Amino acid sequence: MAAMSWAISEYASFNQFTRPTFRNMFEPLNKMASLITNFDRRGIRKEGERLGQLAQKATKKEMDGRKGTAWTTGHWISSNDETYTTVMNEVIEK
């Protein structure tokens, strides 16, 4: 999970985690490093989805019997350098 967080925050390629040179960095720290660092982009995606599902369940549990509002914002740039911004609002009623 720490590696996934690092890769996302640093815009690192998930493919580098499959390289022996990356995995070898951890060998002096832990004899089981080759097993611990043995994941690829599919594994990272699966873990990200699992964590998202946990967050969803926790939010639903917290909101049980309550009303609330969820605000989401987004900003992106298209391939021709046009910028877009959006704000979404969802009213949650139980």
C-alpha positions in Angstrom: 0.0 0.0 0.0 2.9 2.4 0.7 4.4 1.8 -2.7 1.0 2.4 -4.4 0.6 5.6 -2.5 4.2 6.7 -3.4 3.7 5.8 -7.1 0.4 7.8 -7.3 1.7 10.9 -5.6 5.0 10.9 -7.6 3.3 10.0 -10.9 5.6 7.0 -11.2 5.0 4.2 -13.6 3.6 1.0 -12.0 5.7 -1.0 -14.4 8.8 -0.2 -12.5 7.7 -2.3 -9.6 8.1 -5.4 -11.7 11.8 -4.7 -12.4 14.4 -6.7 -10.5 16.5 -3.5 -9.9 13.5 -2.0 -7.9 13.0 -5.2 -5.9 16.7 -5.6 -5.2 16.7 -2.3 -3.3 14.8 -3.9 -0.5 16.7 -7.1 -0.2 19.1 -5.7 2.5 16.1 -4.6 4.5 14.2 -7.8 4.5 15.1 -11.3 3.4 11.5 -11.7 2.1 11.7 -8.6 0.0 11.3 -10.4 -3.3 7.9 -11.6 -2.0 6.8 -8.4 -0.5 7.6 -6.3 -3.5 6.3 -8.8 -6.0 3.3 -7.0 -7.5 2.4 -5.4 -10.7 0.1 -2.7 -12.0 -2.9 -5.2 -12.0 -2.2 -5.9 -8.3 -1.9 -2.2 -7.5 -5.2 -1.5 -9.3 -6.9 -4.4 -7.5 -5.6 -3.0 -4.1 -6.8 0.5 -5.0 -10.2 -0.9 -5.9 -10.3 -2.8 -2.6 -9.5 0.3 -0.6 -12.1 2.2 -2.5 -14.7 -0.4 -1.6 -13.7 -0.2 2.1 -14.0 3.5 2.0 -17.5 3.2 0.4 -18.6 0.7 3.1 -17.3 2.9 5.9 -19.1 6.0 4.5 -22.4 4.1 4.1 -22.0 2.9 7.7 -21.3 6.4 8.9 -24.3 7.8 7.0 -26.7 5.1 8.0 -30.0 6.9 9.0 -28.6 10.3 8.2 -28.9 12.8 5.4 -25.9 14.5 3.8 -24.4 16.1 0.8 -21.4 15.0 -1.2 -19.5 17.5 -3.2 -17.0 16.4 -5.8 -14.8 18.7 -8.0 -12.8 17.8 -11.0 -10.4 19.6 -13.3 -8.7 18.3 -16.4 -7.0 19.4 -19.6 -7.9 17.9 -23.0 -5.4 16.8 -25.6 -5.7 20.2 -27.3 -5.0 22.1 -24.1 -8.6 23.1 -23.3 -9.3 23.2 -19.6 -12.4 21.9 -18.0 -13.7 22.2 -14.4 -16.8 20.6 -12.9 -18.5 20.6 -9.6 -21.0 17.9 -8.7 -23.4 17.7 -5.8 -25.2 14.6 -4.6 -27.8 14.7 -1.8 -27.7 11.5 0.2 -31.0 10.6 1.9 -31.5 7.5 4.0 
